[in-house]
Structure formats: structure tokens, C-alpha cells
Amino acid sequence: MAFTFYRGDSRTADDIRTAKGFHAWVPLSVEQARDLIKKAKNENISNDNFPDALAGALKEVTIKKTLDLQVFIKYTKNKSTTPQISTAPDEDCGGQANGKDAQGRPYNVYKIVYDSLNVLQVGGVRPADQNDFPHNSPFPKVLVDGSALDAANSIALLMKDEIAFLTSIPVTKIWYKSGGNWKKL
């Protein structure tokens, strides 16, 4: 089953292509994203494993469960500590689809498609399915593209009204609208 998410972004398709996809303001390597999820699973992960600004912000909060990570993501959005790429479950993109950025540039809506994703749970993973979306629970789920967290290259936190990718979203997963039709970036 394919999974589709959306992102509002004022950059053009050419800009996204040149950047080689979507990246967080504080990009994490795949290993750092895995470590952040492990930290949110109450494993003993040092803050020093993360980029400096994020490590400093993590010292100010307690993250021992995914709900703590969700709160951190929702309430600490700034260019020096944000480790995620926010996406939405629908084309409205949390209201950004018809909005403008701080410089007055209109947002473009991009579609992000993953052919398959799994939900990380106690004891392993299970395939994500249509019952996981929309996610209405206050408790987030961890989405991975691998058979286990340590095998995943794409990692996201499925929250109510937002899917926060902790790993970069490559160009191969991104579509843009041209002439009313979706085209692969």
C-alpha cells in the first residue's frame, strides 16, 4: 500500500530538485534519527550524538517517550533546533496550501509518496495500513521504511495532523503539480 503525504513550501520544484529533496533546518543523519527515536523509547542515548544546537535544546527537556518527542517537535520550531520536516496528511498542508511564507511568497504543494511503511511497535514492526491514517490519537506512532528501526532509512513520527520526518525526504519520493497534474520531481 502506498502512503501519500503533502508539504507546503515556497520553493520551486527546481529549488527542491537542486537541494536534492527536503531537509530539516537541523538535518539528522539516518543514524542520528534512529538515536532520537531510541531516546524517545527511553534508551540511554547521549545528547552529544546530535548536532550542537539540537543537543543543547535536548538538554532543556526530558525525552523518554515518543509523546515527549512529539511535544518537543510541536513547540520548538525554529531554524536552530528543528530536526524534522513537517508534512501533512492532506493537500491543505495545515492551512499552508493557500498561504504565503514570511517573504510573501506563495506556498507550492508537494506530494510525497512512500510505497510502503511500517509502524514501529514493541517487539518489532508491522505494516502500516489505512487504519493508521488519519491518526487521531494523542500518542504518536513511529513510521519506518525498513523491517526494524536499525534497518530503516526513512523515519517519521506520525502525529495528529502532522507527519514529522526525522530523515531527509529524497527527490525520488516527491511530486509537484504542473498544469493541474502531479509530476514526479
Secondary structure as UniProt FT lines:
FT   STRAND          3..9
FT   HELIX           13..18
FT   TURN            19..20
FT   HELIX           30..40
FT   TURN            41..42
FT   HELIX           47..49
FT   HELIX           52..58
FT   TURN            59..60
FT   HELIX           66..75
FT   TURN            79..81
FT   STRAND          85..88
FT   TURN            91..92
FT   HELIX           93..98
FT   TURN            102..103
FT   STRAND          108..114
FT   STRAND          118..121
FT   TURN            122..123
FT   STRAND          124..127
FT   HELIX           130..132
FT   STRAND          141..144
FT   HELIX           149..151
FT   STRAND          155..159
FT   TURN            160..161
FT   STRAND          162..165
FT   HELIX           171..173
FT   STRAND          174..178
FT   TURN            179..180
FT   STRAND          181..184
//
